[in-house]
Amino acid sequence: MAIDVTCVCGRAFAVTNNAMGRRVRCPECRARFKVTATNTNLAQQSNNVIDESRTPTTDDHAMTSSHTASESDRADSAPRQSKSAMKKERAANRRAESALHKSSVPLGIAWMYYGLLIGVIAMIGLCSMVLLSQTVQPGQGSPLAILFGLPMVFAAGLMIVGKLFCLSAPSQIPGSGGVLLSLVFDGFAVLIAIAQRGQSPGLSLLANLLGVGSFVCFLVFLKGLGEFLELRDIADRAAGVLLLGLLSLAVWIAQLGFMSLVRAREVPPGVGGMGLQMLGLVLGGLGIFVVVRFAGLLSMCRSALSKP
């Protein structure tokens, strides 16, 4: 079902029924405004149905004539108020969108994108060397670990600096506070990683959970960014990546629980080993899929923010 909307410039055009409550762009003046009952034909259609369902009487005519002046004043003032509110809202949205393009958010998204690519390439190189070489083990301090560890540290640094740039996002973007929360989680995770140096499994688990929290908070920001720019593909991609990340977290927790049962001898070693391998394969596949989708999401955001 189509809805007829009218812009303050006077241009009337049709939008889909699910556009109610969302911002649309006028094809005439290119201004954006929210579709509400005051600028659509729904209120008029409702009034027509009510008027046709009852027969006017003499009392109706008398009552109508007695209230003509007040109703006329309200009818004249309501459109003026709604148009004024719509103009203010569109002006605020234009200022926020202009501030977004002038901010450091596009640079931050680009740095995160390239940092993710560098980290993925370094991880692929490390895994390939381990699989192809049966004699070289990437132990701590080995040349192989240093060779691929430094690019991964550099990639993590790029992503954190990219999030710092994203702090300049306008407050009108839904979920803009998620950037700050993501950085807080990253900071605690880095401190824990430096403090425990792989010696405490409990602290390693806490650092990983903080990393997951950082990832979720930043995805909330990207989803709000897509909604602010009225790009449903970005918002939907962010929501999809978020669901995949939560599914990966659930599989990881299941793997940890199953590992504890194996260590406690609650599960036979043969069954436990096979179960851990299957859970590891599922978790690895989900992790690869999440990284690929997240890289695509950052690429979409980078392309959208590069346009004036």
KAFENFEN-V897400 format. One record per backbone hydrogen bond with DSSP energy under -0.5 kcal/mol. CO is the residue of the C=O (numbers start at 0). NH is the residue of the N-H. Records with the same first field share a line. If there is no record, write none. Layout:
# KAFENFEN-V897400
CO = NH / NH
This chain:
# KAFENFEN-V897400
0 = 16
2 = 4 / 14
3 = 40
4 = 12
6 = 9
10 = 6
12 = 4
14 = 2
15 = 18
16 = 19
18 = 21
21 = 34
23 = 32
25 = 29
30 = 25
32 = 23
33 = 35
34 = 20
35 = 38
36 = 39 / 42
38 = 5
40 = 44
41 = 45
42 = 46
43 = 47
44 = 48
45 = 49
46 = 50
47 = 51
48 = 52
50 = 53
56 = 60
57 = 61
58 = 62
59 = 63
60 = 64
61 = 65
62 = 66
64 = 67
66 = 70
67 = 71
68 = 72
69 = 73
70 = 74
71 = 75
72 = 76
73 = 77
74 = 78
75 = 79
76 = 80
77 = 81
78 = 82
79 = 83
80 = 84
81 = 85
82 = 86
83 = 87
84 = 88
85 = 89
86 = 90
87 = 91
88 = 92
89 = 93
90 = 94
91 = 95
92 = 96
93 = 97
94 = 98
95 = 99
96 = 100
97 = 101
98 = 102
103 = 107
104 = 108
105 = 109
106 = 110
107 = 111
108 = 112
109 = 113
110 = 114
111 = 115
112 = 116
113 = 117
114 = 118
115 = 119
116 = 120
117 = 121
118 = 122
119 = 123
120 = 124
121 = 125
122 = 126
123 = 127
124 = 128
125 = 129
126 = 130
127 = 131
128 = 132
131 = 133
134 = 136
136 = 138
138 = 141
141 = 145
142 = 146
143 = 147
144 = 148
145 = 149
146 = 150
147 = 151
148 = 152
149 = 153
150 = 154
151 = 155
152 = 156
153 = 157
154 = 158
155 = 159
156 = 160
157 = 161
158 = 162
159 = 163
160 = 164
161 = 165
162 = 166
163 = 166
164 = 167
165 = 168
169 = 172
172 = 175
174 = 177
175 = 178
176 = 180
177 = 181
178 = 182
179 = 183
180 = 184
181 = 185
182 = 186
183 = 187
184 = 188
185 = 189
186 = 190
187 = 191
188 = 192
189 = 193
190 = 194
191 = 195
192 = 196
195 = 198
198 = 200
199 = 203
200 = 204
201 = 205
202 = 206
203 = 207
204 = 208
205 = 209
206 = 210
207 = 211
208 = 212
209 = 213
210 = 214
211 = 215
212 = 216
213 = 217
214 = 218
215 = 219
216 = 220
217 = 221
218 = 222
219 = 223
220 = 224
221 = 225
222 = 226
223 = 173 / 227
224 = 228
225 = 230
226 = 229
229 = 231
230 = 233 / 234
231 = 235
232 = 236
233 = 237
234 = 238
235 = 239
236 = 240
237 = 241
238 = 242
239 = 243
240 = 244
241 = 245
242 = 246
243 = 247
244 = 248
245 = 249
246 = 250
247 = 251
248 = 252
249 = 253
250 = 254
251 = 255
252 = 256
253 = 257
254 = 258
255 = 259
256 = 260
257 = 261
258 = 262
259 = 263
260 = 265 / 266
261 = 264
267 = 271
268 = 272
269 = 273
270 = 274
271 = 275
272 = 276
273 = 277
274 = 278
275 = 279
276 = 280
277 = 281
278 = 282
279 = 283
280 = 284
281 = 285
282 = 286
283 = 287
284 = 288
285 = 289
286 = 290
287 = 291
288 = 292
289 = 293
290 = 294
291 = 295
292 = 296
293 = 297
294 = 298
295 = 299
296 = 300
297 = 301
298 = 302
299 = 303
300 = 304
301 = 305
302 = 306
303 = 306
